[in-house]
Amino acid sequence: MECLFNKLKHYRRLATRYDKLTCTFAAFLSLAFILLWLD
């Protein structure tokens, strides 16, 4: 589980939370999970 969070930190947009709306943040979070799953 810790490795997953370390990989997610590579997405600067998630780490700094540029998206202020919850729906756009959740959408990018799911996109990041999909990209990690495909990798």
CHARMM-style PDB file with segment names, atoms N, HN, CA, C and O in Angstrom:
ATOM      1  N   MET     1       0.820  -1.190   0.000  1.00  0.00      PROA
ATOM      2  CA  MET     1       0.000   0.000   0.000  1.00  0.00      PROA
ATOM      3  C   MET     1       0.873   1.267   0.000  1.00  0.00      PROA
ATOM      4  O   MET     1       0.541   2.254  -0.656  1.00  0.00      PROA
ATOM      5  N   GLU     2       1.977   1.230   0.732  1.00  0.00      PROA
ATOM      6  HN  GLU     2       2.247   0.428   1.265  1.00  0.00      PROA
ATOM      7  CA  GLU     2       2.864   2.383   0.765  1.00  0.00      PROA
ATOM      8  C   GLU     2       3.467   2.662  -0.601  1.00  0.00      PROA
ATOM      9  O   GLU     2       3.670   3.818  -0.971  1.00  0.00      PROA
ATOM     10  N   CYS     3       3.750   1.617  -1.339  1.00  0.00      PROA
ATOM     11  HN  CYS     3       3.585   0.678  -1.037  1.00  0.00      PROA
ATOM     12  CA  CYS     3       4.316   1.787  -2.682  1.00  0.00      PROA
ATOM     13  C   CYS     3       3.323   2.501  -3.596  1.00  0.00      PROA
ATOM     14  O   CYS     3       3.715   3.297  -4.449  1.00  0.00      PROA
ATOM     15  N   LEU     4       2.052   2.214  -3.414  1.00  0.00      PROA
ATOM     16  HN  LEU     4       1.733   1.567  -2.721  1.00  0.00      PROA
ATOM     17  CA  LEU     4       1.022   2.868  -4.230  1.00  0.00      PROA
ATOM     18  C   LEU     4       1.017   4.374  -3.989  1.00  0.00      PROA
ATOM     19  O   LEU     4       0.929   5.153  -4.937  1.00  0.00      PROA
ATOM     20  N   PHE     5       1.110   4.782  -2.739  1.00  0.00      PROA
ATOM     21  HN  PHE     5       1.182   4.149  -1.969  1.00  0.00      PROA
ATOM     22  CA  PHE     5       1.121   6.214  -2.436  1.00  0.00      PROA
ATOM     23  C   PHE     5       2.384   6.877  -2.957  1.00  0.00      PROA
ATOM     24  O   PHE     5       2.345   8.025  -3.398  1.00  0.00      PROA
ATOM     25  N   ASN     6       3.497   6.170  -2.911  1.00  0.00      PROA
ATOM     26  HN  ASN     6       3.529   5.236  -2.553  1.00  0.00      PROA
ATOM     27  CA  ASN     6       4.730   6.734  -3.461  1.00  0.00      PROA
ATOM     28  C   ASN     6       4.634   6.911  -4.967  1.00  0.00      PROA
ATOM     29  O   ASN     6       5.150   7.889  -5.507  1.00  0.00      PROA
ATOM     30  N   LYS     7       3.987   5.989  -5.645  1.00  0.00      PROA
ATOM     31  HN  LYS     7       3.568   5.194  -5.206  1.00  0.00      PROA
ATOM     32  CA  LYS     7       3.801   6.134  -7.090  1.00  0.00      PROA
ATOM     33  C   LYS     7       2.836   7.261  -7.417  1.00  0.00      PROA
ATOM     34  O   LYS     7       3.001   7.956  -8.420  1.00  0.00      PROA
ATOM     35  N   LEU     8       1.830   7.441  -6.573  1.00  0.00      PROA
ATOM     36  HN  LEU     8       1.696   6.877  -5.759  1.00  0.00      PROA
ATOM     37  CA  LEU     8       0.868   8.521  -6.809  1.00  0.00      PROA
ATOM     38  C   LEU     8       1.493   9.891  -6.590  1.00  0.00      PROA
ATOM     39  O   LEU     8       1.030  10.875  -7.167  1.00  0.00      PROA
ATOM     40  N   LYS     9       2.527   9.974  -5.776  1.00  0.00      PROA
ATOM     41  HN  LYS     9       2.903   9.175  -5.307  1.00  0.00      PROA
ATOM     42  CA  LYS     9       3.188  11.253  -5.531  1.00  0.00      PROA
ATOM     43  C   LYS     9       3.908  11.761  -6.773  1.00  0.00      PROA
ATOM     44  O   LYS     9       4.232  12.946  -6.853  1.00  0.00      PROA
ATOM     45  N   HSD    10       4.161  10.891  -7.738  1.00  0.00      PROA
ATOM     46  HN  HSD    10       3.897   9.929  -7.673  1.00  0.00      PROA
ATOM     47  CA  HSD    10       4.804  11.324  -8.975  1.00  0.00      PROA
ATOM     48  C   HSD    10       3.868  12.209  -9.799  1.00  0.00      PROA
ATOM     49  O   HSD    10       4.322  12.988 -10.637  1.00  0.00      PROA
ATOM     50  N   TYR    11       2.584  12.088  -9.560  1.00  0.00      PROA
ATOM     51  HN  TYR    11       2.216  11.455  -8.879  1.00  0.00      PROA
ATOM     52  CA  TYR    11       1.626  12.960 -10.226  1.00  0.00      PROA
ATOM     53  C   TYR    11       1.507  14.230  -9.387  1.00  0.00      PROA
ATOM     54  O   TYR    11       0.805  14.256  -8.376  1.00  0.00      PROA
ATOM     55  N   ARG    12       2.196  15.272  -9.819  1.00  0.00      PROA
ATOM     56  HN  ARG    12       2.765  15.251 -10.641  1.00  0.00      PROA
ATOM     57  CA  ARG    12       2.261  16.507  -9.046  1.00  0.00      PROA
ATOM     58  C   ARG    12       0.878  17.118  -8.834  1.00  0.00      PROA
ATOM     59  O   ARG    12       0.616  17.754  -7.814  1.00  0.00      PROA
ATOM     60  N   ARG    13       0.022  16.917  -9.791  1.00  0.00      PROA
ATOM     61  HN  ARG    13       0.235  16.400 -10.620  1.00  0.00      PROA
ATOM     62  CA  ARG    13      -1.331  17.469  -9.704  1.00  0.00      PROA
ATOM     63  C   ARG    13      -2.092  16.879  -8.515  1.00  0.00      PROA
ATOM     64  O   ARG    13      -2.895  17.566  -7.883  1.00  0.00      PROA
ATOM     65  N   LEU    14      -1.837  15.607  -8.215  1.00  0.00      PROA
ATOM     66  HN  LEU    14      -1.185  15.048  -8.728  1.00  0.00      PROA
ATOM     67  CA  LEU    14      -2.499  14.990  -7.072  1.00  0.00      PROA
ATOM     68  C   LEU    14      -1.857  15.424  -5.756  1.00  0.00      PROA
ATOM     69  O   LEU    14      -2.551  15.659  -4.767  1.00  0.00      PROA
ATOM     70  N   ALA    15      -0.536  15.528  -5.751  1.00  0.00      PROA
ATOM     71  HN  ALA    15       0.028  15.336  -6.555  1.00  0.00      PROA
ATOM     72  CA  ALA    15       0.168  15.850  -4.510  1.00  0.00      PROA
ATOM     73  C   ALA    15      -0.128  17.268  -4.045  1.00  0.00      PROA
ATOM     74  O   ALA    15      -0.254  17.515  -2.846  1.00  0.00      PROA
ATOM     75  N   THR    16      -0.241  18.202  -4.986  1.00  0.00      PROA
ATOM     76  HN  THR    16      -0.138  18.002  -5.960  1.00  0.00      PROA
ATOM     77  CA  THR    16      -0.474  19.593  -4.603  1.00  0.00      PROA
ATOM     78  C   THR    16      -1.953  19.962  -4.647  1.00  0.00      PROA
ATOM     79  O   THR    16      -2.341  21.040  -4.196  1.00  0.00      PROA
ATOM     80  N   ARG    17      -2.764  19.085  -5.179  1.00  0.00      PROA
ATOM     81  HN  ARG    17      -2.449  18.209  -5.546  1.00  0.00      PROA
ATOM     82  CA  ARG    17      -4.209  19.267  -5.285  1.00  0.00      PROA
ATOM     83  C   ARG    17      -4.568  20.584  -5.960  1.00  0.00      PROA
ATOM     84  O   ARG    17      -5.161  21.477  -5.353  1.00  0.00      PROA
ATOM     85  N   TYR    18      -4.189  20.682  -7.250  1.00  0.00      PROA
ATOM     86  HN  TYR    18      -3.708  19.957  -7.743  1.00  0.00      PROA
ATOM     87  CA  TYR    18      -4.526  21.872  -8.031  1.00  0.00      PROA
ATOM     88  C   TYR    18      -6.032  21.985  -8.261  1.00  0.00      PROA
ATOM     89  O   TYR    18      -6.579  23.084  -8.340  1.00  0.00      PROA
ATOM     90  N   ASP    19      -6.687  20.836  -8.368  1.00  0.00      PROA
ATOM     91  HN  ASP    19      -6.243  19.942  -8.304  1.00  0.00      PROA
ATOM     92  CA  ASP    19      -8.126  20.846  -8.625  1.00  0.00      PROA
ATOM     93  C   ASP    19      -8.869  21.163  -7.336  1.00  0.00      PROA
ATOM     94  O   ASP    19      -8.737  20.447  -6.343  1.00  0.00      PROA
ATOM     95  N   LYS    20      -9.634  22.217  -7.356  1.00  0.00      PROA
ATOM     96  HN  LYS    20      -9.741  22.798  -8.163  1.00  0.00      PROA
ATOM     97  CA  LYS    20     -10.366  22.619  -6.159  1.00  0.00      PROA
ATOM     98  C   LYS    20     -11.699  21.896  -6.031  1.00  0.00      PROA
ATOM     99  O   LYS    20     -12.192  21.687  -4.922  1.00  0.00      PROA
ATOM    100  N   LEU    21     -12.280  21.515  -7.159  1.00  0.00      PROA
ATOM    101  HN  LEU    21     -11.879  21.685  -8.059  1.00  0.00      PROA
ATOM    102  CA  LEU    21     -13.558  20.809  -7.109  1.00  0.00      PROA
ATOM    103  C   LEU    21     -13.330  19.333  -6.820  1.00  0.00      PROA
ATOM    104  O   LEU    21     -12.389  18.729  -7.335  1.00  0.00      PROA
ATOM    105  N   THR    22     -14.178  18.769  -6.011  1.00  0.00      PROA
ATOM    106  HN  THR    22     -14.942  19.259  -5.593  1.00  0.00      PROA
ATOM    107  CA  THR    22     -14.045  17.372  -5.635  1.00  0.00      PROA
ATOM    108  C   THR    22     -14.217  16.444  -6.829  1.00  0.00      PROA
ATOM    109  O   THR    22     -13.523  15.433  -6.932  1.00  0.00      PROA
ATOM    110  N   CYS    23     -15.133  16.776  -7.729  1.00  0.00      PROA
ATOM    111  HN  CYS    23     -15.697  17.597  -7.645  1.00  0.00      PROA
ATOM    112  CA  CYS    23     -15.392  15.895  -8.863  1.00  0.00      PROA
ATOM    113  C   CYS    23     -14.196  15.844  -9.813  1.00  0.00      PROA
ATOM    114  O   CYS    23     -13.886  14.776 -10.342  1.00  0.00      PROA
ATOM    115  N   THR    24     -13.520  16.966 -10.042  1.00  0.00      PROA
ATOM    116  HN  THR    24     -13.771  17.833  -9.612  1.00  0.00      PROA
ATOM    117  CA  THR    24     -12.366  16.944 -10.935  1.00  0.00      PROA
ATOM    118  C   THR    24     -11.173  16.266 -10.270  1.00  0.00      PROA
ATOM    119  O   THR    24     -10.387  15.599 -10.943  1.00  0.00      PROA
ATOM    120  N   PHE    25     -11.031  16.429  -8.955  1.00  0.00      PROA
ATOM    121  HN  PHE    25     -11.670  16.970  -8.409  1.00  0.00      PROA
ATOM    122  CA  PHE    25      -9.956  15.753  -8.239  1.00  0.00      PROA
ATOM    123  C   PHE    25     -10.167  14.246  -8.272  1.00  0.00      PROA
ATOM    124  O   PHE    25      -9.221  13.489  -8.486  1.00  0.00      PROA
ATOM    125  N   ALA    26     -11.404  13.810  -8.062  1.00  0.00      PROA
ATOM    126  HN  ALA    26     -12.173  14.426  -7.889  1.00  0.00      PROA
ATOM    127  CA  ALA    26     -11.712  12.384  -8.082  1.00  0.00      PROA
ATOM    128  C   ALA    26     -11.531  11.804  -9.484  1.00  0.00      PROA
ATOM    129  O   ALA    26     -11.102  10.660  -9.634  1.00  0.00      PROA
ATOM    130  N   ALA    27     -11.855  12.583 -10.501  1.00  0.00      PROA
ATOM    131  HN  ALA    27     -12.204  13.512 -10.380  1.00  0.00      PROA
ATOM    132  CA  ALA    27     -11.681  12.110 -11.871  1.00  0.00      PROA
ATOM    133  C   ALA    27     -10.202  11.915 -12.204  1.00  0.00      PROA
ATOM    134  O   ALA    27      -9.834  10.915 -12.821  1.00  0.00      PROA
ATOM    135  N   PHE    28      -9.355  12.859 -11.801  1.00  0.00      PROA
ATOM    136  HN  PHE    28      -9.654  13.671 -11.300  1.00  0.00      PROA
ATOM    137  CA  PHE    28      -7.931  12.702 -12.063  1.00  0.00      PROA
ATOM    138  C   PHE    28      -7.336  11.591 -11.211  1.00  0.00      PROA
ATOM    139  O   PHE    28      -6.415  10.902 -11.651  1.00  0.00      PROA
ATOM    140  N   LEU    29      -7.843  11.409 -10.014  1.00  0.00      PROA
ATOM    141  HN  LEU    29      -8.592  11.968  -9.657  1.00  0.00      PROA
ATOM    142  CA  LEU    29      -7.378  10.320  -9.157  1.00  0.00      PROA
ATOM    143  C   LEU    29      -7.680   8.969  -9.791  1.00  0.00      PROA
ATOM    144  O   LEU    29      -6.833   8.076  -9.783  1.00  0.00      PROA
ATOM    145  N   SER    30      -8.875   8.814 -10.338  1.00  0.00      PROA
ATOM    146  HN  SER    30      -9.563   9.540 -10.345  1.00  0.00      PROA
ATOM    147  CA  SER    30      -9.212   7.556 -11.001  1.00  0.00      PROA
ATOM    148  C   SER    30      -8.388   7.361 -12.269  1.00  0.00      PROA
ATOM    149  O   SER    30      -8.020   6.235 -12.602  1.00  0.00      PROA
ATOM    150  N   LEU    31      -8.096   8.451 -12.981  1.00  0.00      PROA
ATOM    151  HN  LEU    31      -8.395   9.367 -12.711  1.00  0.00      PROA
ATOM    152  CA  LEU    31      -7.239   8.353 -14.158  1.00  0.00      PROA
ATOM    153  C   LEU    31      -5.823   7.914 -13.762  1.00  0.00      PROA
ATOM    154  O   LEU    31      -5.206   7.102 -14.452  1.00  0.00      PROA
ATOM    155  N   ALA    32      -5.324   8.441 -12.675  1.00  0.00      PROA
ATOM    156  HN  ALA    32      -5.825   9.101 -12.114  1.00  0.00      PROA
ATOM    157  CA  ALA    32      -3.990   8.051 -12.187  1.00  0.00      PROA
ATOM    158  C   ALA    32      -3.962   6.581 -11.796  1.00  0.00      PROA
ATOM    159  O   ALA    32      -2.992   5.880 -12.083  1.00  0.00      PROA
ATOM    160  N   PHE    33      -5.022   6.108 -11.141  1.00  0.00      PROA
ATOM    161  HN  PHE    33      -5.811   6.677 -10.907  1.00  0.00      PROA
ATOM    162  CA  PHE    33      -5.085   4.696 -10.786  1.00  0.00      PROA
ATOM    163  C   PHE    33      -5.114   3.811 -12.025  1.00  0.00      PROA
ATOM    164  O   PHE    33      -4.485   2.753 -12.044  1.00  0.00      PROA
ATOM    165  N   ILE    34      -5.827   4.226 -13.045  1.00  0.00      PROA
ATOM    166  HN  ILE    34      -6.338   5.086 -13.029  1.00  0.00      PROA
ATOM    167  CA  ILE    34      -5.886   3.458 -14.293  1.00  0.00      PROA
ATOM    168  C   ILE    34      -4.519   3.413 -14.951  1.00  0.00      PROA
ATOM    169  O   ILE    34      -4.095   2.363 -15.433  1.00  0.00      PROA
ATOM    170  N   LEU    35      -3.824   4.551 -14.975  1.00  0.00      PROA
ATOM    171  HN  LEU    35      -4.169   5.404 -14.584  1.00  0.00      PROA
ATOM    172  CA  LEU    35      -2.491   4.588 -15.576  1.00  0.00      PROA
ATOM    173  C   LEU    35      -1.506   3.720 -14.809  1.00  0.00      PROA
ATOM    174  O   LEU    35      -0.657   3.061 -15.410  1.00  0.00      PROA
ATOM    175  N   LEU    36      -1.615   3.715 -13.481  1.00  0.00      PROA
ATOM    176  HN  LEU    36      -2.304   4.250 -12.993  1.00  0.00      PROA
ATOM    177  CA  LEU    36      -0.736   2.855 -12.682  1.00  0.00      PROA
ATOM    178  C   LEU    36      -1.065   1.383 -12.889  1.00  0.00      PROA
ATOM    179  O   LEU    36      -0.168   0.539 -12.896  1.00  0.00      PROA
ATOM    180  N   TRP    37      -2.337   1.075 -13.057  1.00  0.00      PROA
ATOM    181  HN  TRP    37      -3.065   1.760 -13.052  1.00  0.00      PROA
ATOM    182  CA  TRP    37      -2.764  -0.303 -13.259  1.00  0.00      PROA
ATOM    183  C   TRP    37      -2.276  -0.825 -14.614  1.00  0.00      PROA
ATOM    184  O   TRP    37      -1.894  -1.989 -14.737  1.00  0.00      PROA
ATOM    185  N   LEU    38      -2.293   0.044 -15.623  1.00  0.00      PROA
ATOM    186  HN  LEU    38      -2.604   0.989 -15.523  1.00  0.00      PROA
ATOM    187  CA  LEU    38      -1.838  -0.354 -16.949  1.00  0.00      PROA
ATOM    188  C   LEU    38      -0.326  -0.463 -17.035  1.00  0.00      PROA
ATOM    189  O   LEU    38       0.198  -1.162 -17.902  1.00  0.00      PROA
ATOM    190  N   ASP    39       0.373   0.217 -16.151  1.00  0.00      PROA
ATOM    191  HN  ASP    39      -0.052   0.785 -15.447  1.00  0.00      PROA
ATOM    192  CA  ASP    39       1.823   0.213 -16.155  1.00  0.00      PROA
ATOM    193  C   ASP    39       2.369  -1.043 -15.599  1.00  0.00      PROA
ATOM    194  OT1 ASP    39       3.587  -1.208 -15.529  1.00  0.00      PROA
TER     195      ASP     39
END
